[in-house]
């Protein structure tokens, strides 16, 4: 696969900054923006298929729920964000070579600019938003055949009572440090909660298979309600596989027949090693493969 230039200077990236579409290199955010000062922002990521964003309404609905959980009053409606995402996508597809291309889209909503300090009385603007539209950087066929190798991070997942992972915020240091703990020896990290139960990955949900039963951590453990996770569970049940949303220790992963992860961009992706221990036969298992195909069919539905 040809490497994609994702640098800010790339002509393949467009940014919509509060309604103005421009090349990424032109986009500027104030040093007094609270996303810069405190990580006080929300975000969502969606990708398109054949010119249509998958589950965009569900992503924006989750954005609204994150705003409620963070006591953030959105200065724009969810309908406005949808309109601007589609408008930016249309402009992006008019770039040379993008007519039939699909995109990675990220929307970031900051609480706004203001005086230094936590008080909301110091805000000088309503919420500000940025929409990033860039080429998809997808795993290669070789990477999918190899599968991901994950490390169980020593850094614990944020406790929901401290910073609830159910809020999709720009305050990402917890996951970032777990990721840096894992790479480059591993592809990414999985995180445990304070009770030693597996929660989720740094940017993805996790599933394992044992004797034909699929298990995944429950939402109330303190994980993101993944849009892709929901669709994967629907696909699994439609295929007749039992799905259990249960707490489990890392040792269950060492004993698993199959493990896979889910995310908006990577969809269903096999995991073949955990902490240098081979999973099953060290390749995508039959249930993982079946779910990859089922997901590919399900995403075609309106």
C-alpha positions in Angstrom: 0.0 0.0 0.0 1.4 3.4 -0.9 2.2 5.5 2.2 -0.2 8.4 2.8 1.3 11.8 3.5 -0.5 12.9 6.7 1.7 15.9 7.5 -0.1 19.2 8.1 1.5 20.5 4.9 -0.2 17.7 2.9 -2.5 18.9 0.1 -4.6 15.8 0.8 -5.9 17.2 4.1 -8.7 19.7 4.7 -9.7 21.3 8.0 -13.0 23.0 8.8 -12.3 25.5 11.5 -15.6 26.9 12.9 -17.2 26.8 9.4 -14.3 27.8 7.3 -12.8 25.1 5.2 -9.0 25.4 4.5 -5.8 23.5 4.0 -4.5 22.1 7.3 -1.4 24.2 7.2 -3.5 27.4 7.4 -5.6 26.3 10.4 -4.7 28.0 13.7 -6.1 27.6 17.2 -5.5 30.1 20.0 -3.0 29.4 22.7 -5.9 30.3 25.1 -8.1 27.6 23.8 -9.1 25.2 26.6 -8.4 22.2 24.5 -4.7 23.3 24.4 -4.6 24.5 28.0 -6.4 21.6 29.7 -7.4 18.9 27.2 -10.9 20.3 27.7 -12.5 19.0 24.5 -14.6 16.2 23.0 -14.0 14.3 19.8 -15.4 11.6 17.5 -13.9 9.7 14.6 -15.9 8.3 11.7 -14.8 6.9 8.3 -16.7 6.8 5.0 -17.5 3.9 2.8 -18.5 4.5 -0.8 -19.1 8.2 -0.1 -21.2 7.6 3.1 -20.2 7.9 6.7 -21.0 4.9 8.8 -23.2 5.5 11.8 -22.5 9.3 11.8 -25.7 9.9 13.7 -24.7 7.5 16.5 -21.3 9.2 16.7 -22.8 12.6 17.0 -25.3 11.4 19.5 -22.4 10.1 21.6 -20.7 13.5 21.2 -23.8 15.1 22.7 -23.8 12.6 25.6 -20.1 13.3 26.2 -21.0 17.1 26.4 -23.6 16.4 29.0 -21.2 14.3 31.1 -18.5 17.0 30.9 -21.0 19.8 31.7 -20.1 21.4 28.3 -22.8 23.5 26.6 -22.4 23.1 22.9 -22.5 26.4 21.0 -23.6 24.6 17.9 -26.3 21.9 17.3 -25.5 18.3 16.4 -27.3 18.9 13.1 -24.8 21.8 12.4 -21.9 19.4 13.0 -23.4 16.9 10.6 -23.9 19.5 7.9 -20.4 20.8 8.3 -18.9 17.3 8.2 -20.7 16.5 5.0 -19.8 19.9 3.5 -16.1 19.3 4.3 -16.2 15.8 2.9 -17.7 17.1 -0.4 -14.9 19.7 -0.6 -12.3 17.1 0.2 -13.6 14.8 -2.6 -13.1 17.6 -5.1 -9.4 17.6 -4.4 -7.3 15.9 -7.2 -7.4 12.1 -6.9 -10.2 12.1 -4.2 -13.3 11.9 -6.4 -14.1 8.3 -5.4 -11.9 8.1 -2.3 -13.1 7.5 1.3 -11.9 9.6 4.2 -11.0 9.5 7.9 -12.9 12.3 9.7 -12.3 13.6 13.2 -14.3 16.3 14.8 -12.9 18.0 17.9 -15.1 20.4 20.0 -13.3 22.6 22.5 -15.1 24.3 25.4 -13.7 27.5 23.9 -11.2 30.3 24.5 -10.8 32.2 27.7 -8.7 33.4 30.6 -6.3 31.0 32.3 -8.2 29.2 35.1 -10.9 26.6 35.4 -13.8 28.9 35.9 -16.4 29.0 33.1 -16.9 32.7 33.8 -13.6 33.3 32.1 -14.7 31.9 28.7 -14.7 34.5 25.9 -16.1 32.3 23.1 -18.7 29.6 22.8 -17.5 26.1 22.0 -15.2 25.9 19.0 -15.0 23.0 16.6 -12.5 21.6 14.1 -13.3 19.0 11.5 -10.3 17.1 10.0 -10.8 15.3 6.7 -7.9 13.2 5.5 -7.1 10.0 3.6 -7.7 6.7 5.3 -4.5 5.0 6.4 -5.6 1.3 6.5 -3.7 -1.8 7.7 -2.1 -3.8 4.9 -3.1 -7.3 4.0 0.2 -8.5 5.5 -0.6 -6.7 8.8 -4.0 -8.3 9.0 -2.5 -11.7 8.4 0.1 -11.2 11.1 -2.5 -9.8 13.5 -1.8 -7.3 16.4 0.6 -8.0 19.2 -0.6 -6.3 22.4 0.9 -5.7 25.8 -1.1 -5.6 29.0 0.0 -2.2 30.3 1.1 -1.7 33.9 -0.6 1.7 33.8 -4.2 1.3 34.9 -7.3 2.6 33.1 -8.7 5.8 34.6 -11.3 5.0 37.3 -14.8 6.1 36.1 -15.1 8.0 39.4 -12.0 10.1 38.4 -12.3 10.5 34.6 -15.0 8.4 33.1 -13.7 6.6 29.9 -17.3 6.7 28.7 -16.7 10.4 27.9 -14.8 10.6 24.6 -12.6 13.6 25.5 -9.4 15.1 24.3 -7.9 14.4 27.7 -6.0 11.3 26.4 -2.9 11.2 28.5 -3.9 7.9 30.3 -4.1 6.0 27.0 -1.2 7.8 25.4 1.2 6.8 28.3 -0.1 3.2 28.1 0.6 3.2 24.4 4.1 4.5 24.9 4.7 1.8 27.5 4.0 -0.8 24.8 5.6 0.4 21.7 7.8 -0.3 19.8 8.1 -3.9 21.2 4.3 -4.2 20.8 1.7 -2.7 18.4 -0.4 -1.3 21.2 -1.6 -1.7 24.8 -4.6 -3.1 26.7 -5.4 -1.7 30.1 -6.7 -3.1 33.3 -8.9 -1.4 35.9 -7.9 -1.1 39.5 -9.5 -4.5 40.3 -7.3 -6.2 37.7 -10.1 -6.7 35.1 -9.4 -6.1 31.4 -11.2 -2.8 30.3 -10.2 -1.8 26.8 -7.3 -0.8 24.5 -6.0 2.7 24.1 -8.3 3.4 21.2 -10.3 0.3 20.8 -12.6 -2.3 22.4 -11.5 -5.9 23.0 -13.1 -9.3 22.6 -12.0 -12.9 23.2 -13.4 -16.3 22.2 -13.3 -19.5 24.3 -15.1 -22.6 23.2 -17.3 -20.7 20.8 -18.4 -18.1 23.3 -17.5 -14.4 22.7 -16.7 -12.3 25.8 -16.1 -8.6 26.1 -15.9 -6.2 29.1 -19.2 -4.6 30.1 -19.9 -0.9 29.8 -20.2 -0.4 33.5 -16.6 -1.4 34.1 -15.8 2.0 32.7 -15.2 1.8 29.0 -16.3 3.7 25.9 -19.6 2.6 24.4 -18.0 1.9 21.0 -20.2 2.3 18.0 -18.3 -0.4 16.2 -18.5 -2.6 19.3 -22.3 -2.4 19.3 -22.4 -3.4 15.6 -20.0 -6.3 16.2 -22.1 -7.6 19.0 -25.2 -7.4 16.8 -23.4 -9.3 14.0 -22.2 -12.0 16.4 -25.7 -12.6 17.8 -27.2 -12.6 14.4 -24.7 -15.4 13.4 -25.8 -17.3 16.5 -22.7 -16.8 18.6 -23.3 -16.3 22.3 -21.9 -13.0 23.5 -21.1 -12.4 27.2 -20.5 -8.9 28.6 -18.5 -9.9 31.7 -15.6 -8.8 33.9 -12.5 -11.0 33.4 -8.8 -10.9 34.4 -5.9 -10.8 31.9 -5.3 -14.6 32.4 -8.5 -15.2 30.3 -6.7 -13.7 27.4 -3.8 -16.0 27.8 -6.2 -18.9 27.6 -8.3 -17.6 24.7 -8.9 -19.5 21.4 -9.2 -16.2 19.6 -8.9 -12.5 20.4 -9.9 -9.5 18.2 -10.3 -5.8 18.6 -12.9 -3.4 17.2 -12.7 0.3 16.1 -14.3 2.6 13.6 -11.2 2.6 11.3 -9.8 -0.9 11.7 -13.3 -2.6 12.1 -12.8 -6.2 13.3 -9.0 -7.0 13.5 -7.3 -10.2 14.8 -5.0 -10.1 17.8 -2.4 -12.9 17.7 -0.2 -12.2 20.7 -0.7 -10.9 24.2 2.4 -10.2 26.3 4.4 -12.3 23.8 2.1 -15.3 24.4 0.6 -16.7 21.2 -3.2 -16.6 20.9 -4.6 -19.9 19.6 -2.8 -20.8 16.4 -1.2 -17.4 16.1 -3.6 -16.3 13.3 -7.1 -15.0 12.8 -9.5 -17.6 14.1 -12.8 -18.8 12.4 -15.1 -16.7 14.5 -12.9 -13.6 14.0 -13.0 -14.2 10.2 -16.7 -14.7 10.2 -17.3 -11.5 12.1 -15.0 -9.6 9.7 -17.2 -10.7 6.9 -20.4 -10.1 8.7 -19.3 -6.6 9.7 -18.4 -5.8 6.1 -21.9 -6.8 5.1 -23.6 -5.0 7.9 -21.9 -1.7 7.2 -23.4 -1.7 3.7 -26.9 -1.5 5.2 -28.5 2.0 5.4 
